């Protein structure tokens, strides 16, 4: 995989998504990948830092805005991808491409964890902070898996079910995105100021070749 910018990595690690925290990405080299490219829409740049000033004033409005934008983009991507499905073999190709995109997202998140837990950084994590990483990772896996499963359901819906269920689907996805960004924020506040700054600074300069 070629070198990638860190803003790209951060958005992927937040969620569940592909080249943006909401849009669904299918590798272009796969079947229907070129057509699916038009279904990807980049979100606004949320940066790689924290959204709250301190742990006592978590920015719920900002989280809600992030969650709403993410869910809107995901549903828009879903609707676009569904429009590419003309026969069942198309659905299978889209689902296969979606799984391939997920595999690349997971690869990038493993790289982010490698940065986070590296002993080569200034101010490496303490044992207590390593426990926080474990807890955050487990929470993230559950939330991201929920978003991915809901997305897959949306790809499998009949046209009738899609019309009847898409509003509730968006609501469910938005709730998970909100929890995802809030839990990441809480996790970052559990790190020492020095360790958090070291991690985020390293992240900002990240390329895959730097590991």
Secondary structure by P-SEA (a helix, b strand, c coil): cccccaaaaaaaaaccccccccccccccccccccccccccccccccccccccccccccaaaaaaaaaaaaaaaaaaaaaaaaaacccaaaaaaaaaaaaaaaaaaaaaaaaaaaaaacccccccccaaaaaaaaaaaaaaaaaaaaaaaaaaaaaaccaaaaaacaaaaaaaaaaaaaaaaaaaaaaaaaccaaaaaaaaaaaaacccccc
